[in-house]
């Protein structure tokens, strides 16, 4: 084998050649270095990288042209590493310029609009302070994207090693094994594996091993077991003894499985305190603080409902989200599920609502349904404001009460004259408070419907495929035994189908057998045919890869195929066993988080809204009574009631107060669901969407039900207490 030319020597030769050309031609010659990209790579990247990354790239490049800010020399390498990991086409200077340019623009326009609309320095200061605070997080966007990329990639690492090891067992070719893995994995790890090969094709690196080692170096800080597993795979190439080669491959999978479990064990032990802090700061303290806020606001007339909205629905939400992301950033890499609709584009239609009319199949996007439901509920929630704006007369229910605007004890609107001004303020009515529940309901149900309808069909398909995967190991053992008895694969498949009749695996192999016997297909077509193949009904990369091993190994003989399938079955069992142990580690923590999402948060918030509604009603009635006393008392005797009246202020109507809390409940449910799913399943977007759909609908409905019931109950109690007190 000729000695490999050193890269530096090659560059020196190119420089000498360039000078020679310049001397001969009498002109300056520029030799452009080849870029490590190809047309196919760019197309692949454009297809699979999220759209927001492209927008971010454009903003960074634009910001760099406007503001030329050089990053800290100590941070350049770190930022560049993050950029390389995520395949972003930006520079470190561009990312830093973006972190300053966007806050400056946001502060200028936000402050101007806030001053023109609200005429308040509160929002001006809020935008300025927010811009200053945002500079550092925005400068870390490449690192944030890189962490998300790592989390997504790490979900596929165990399967990556599984695919590479499975292929290497029957064909000792590292390049083909990496290609095999890239075909069965979803982005982003598939993109990384493809780039390893493309970097060799474009001569950026001289060999697959060199390109792979450079790539593995990016995981030194994050996943040493992934690196160790690949090094064991590489070492198997140099083993002269077949038994030792296979042992190295088996050890590669064992290493990543064992180390992943150890890391998750430590992560589970250290997770209790951060989760408790998140629960206290994000749920308990903010919601319990709402009990005293009506009293505080009543005595502070400058505090408006939109101030509370900014505190709860913006600032607190951002803080909780930040704490949650910190928890997820410390999650060990190694395992998790992926969205099969991303892996198999043919399944993307199941993200829609499918209606069959006759022989025609119609697809309705969930967005249309969710928007329609959300708009209807939102308009119901706005009805008190709409009725007041168009001049609808107030109405109510209960006993006659001449002190109210509707003439009855409980009004729907109940707009009052301000204590401090002559303007009308409200709505303070119980009916308006009940109607306000439809606004958080519109957000929670609409968003929940969207995610549920988008994921329901796909998750059913994946669960069916996962059930097949659970049984598939036993099926592969049986198929391997039949092939070991020198049975043809066509007959062996039918035998396994008969033995496993009634199971999902049995249905799979029955379909393969029917394709062979009735349609005259080969074993390969019976499995992989795009129209009638068994994989059409059972989409699973793990099953697909196992069947590809079968079709390739069977060419070398039944005994080799039998051995290959037996090993694949063993690998699947080991992966499943470790995944179940990992779920057991997280069971207590995940159970606690799910109870917070499904019951505690909406229930506590609902009770608090009922209490605040009662307090607001009592203060409102007292204010009205004092106004009447003030108007009936003249001269110096009126000074005392007027002074007391000034203490109460207008307060915040329950209508606005409930909307603020309701939206906060929806936001917290959303954030906690994302965090719980991230802790349990890593970057499993499909399960995340499905859980968001379920949790948002259930939690919001529970919150609305409890809030409405408690508000009615407490307002009735408050009314009776006031009636008895004032009568006395």
Secondary structure as GFF3:
##gff-version 3
##sequence-region A 1 728
A	DSSP	alpha_helix	7	25	.	.	.	ID=ss1
A	DSSP	alpha_helix	39	48	.	.	.	ID=ss2
A	DSSP	alpha_helix	51	66	.	.	.	ID=ss3
A	DSSP	alpha_helix	73	86	.	.	.	ID=ss4
A	DSSP	alpha_helix	92	118	.	.	.	ID=ss5
A	DSSP	alpha_helix	121	139	.	.	.	ID=ss6
A	DSSP	alpha_helix	141	154	.	.	.	ID=ss7
A	DSSP	alpha_helix	157	170	.	.	.	ID=ss8
A	DSSP	alpha_helix	174	184	.	.	.	ID=ss9
A	DSSP	alpha_helix	189	201	.	.	.	ID=ss10
A	DSSP	alpha_helix	208	216	.	.	.	ID=ss11
A	DSSP	three_ten_helix	217	219	.	.	.	ID=ss12
A	DSSP	alpha_helix	224	236	.	.	.	ID=ss13
A	DSSP	alpha_helix	242	269	.	.	.	ID=ss14
A	DSSP	alpha_helix	271	279	.	.	.	ID=ss15
A	DSSP	pi_helix	280	284	.	.	.	ID=ss16
A	DSSP	alpha_helix	285	298	.	.	.	ID=ss17
A	DSSP	alpha_helix	305	310	.	.	.	ID=ss18
A	DSSP	pi_helix	311	316	.	.	.	ID=ss19
A	DSSP	alpha_helix	317	329	.	.	.	ID=ss20
A	DSSP	alpha_helix	340	343	.	.	.	ID=ss21
A	DSSP	three_ten_helix	345	351	.	.	.	ID=ss22
A	DSSP	beta_strand	353	357	.	.	.	ID=ss23
A	DSSP	beta_strand	360	364	.	.	.	ID=ss24
A	DSSP	alpha_helix	366	390	.	.	.	ID=ss25
A	DSSP	beta_strand	396	400	.	.	.	ID=ss26
A	DSSP	beta_strand	408	411	.	.	.	ID=ss27
A	DSSP	beta_strand	416	417	.	.	.	ID=ss28
A	DSSP	beta_strand	424	425	.	.	.	ID=ss29
A	DSSP	alpha_helix	430	484	.	.	.	ID=ss30
A	DSSP	alpha_helix	489	499	.	.	.	ID=ss31
A	DSSP	alpha_helix	504	518	.	.	.	ID=ss32
A	DSSP	alpha_helix	523	528	.	.	.	ID=ss33
A	DSSP	alpha_helix	534	537	.	.	.	ID=ss34
A	DSSP	alpha_helix	541	553	.	.	.	ID=ss35
A	DSSP	three_ten_helix	554	556	.	.	.	ID=ss36
A	DSSP	alpha_helix	558	595	.	.	.	ID=ss37
A	DSSP	pi_helix	596	600	.	.	.	ID=ss38
A	DSSP	alpha_helix	601	632	.	.	.	ID=ss39
A	DSSP	three_ten_helix	635	637	.	.	.	ID=ss40
A	DSSP	alpha_helix	638	648	.	.	.	ID=ss41
A	DSSP	alpha_helix	654	681	.	.	.	ID=ss42
A	DSSP	alpha_helix	685	727	.	.	.	ID=ss43
###
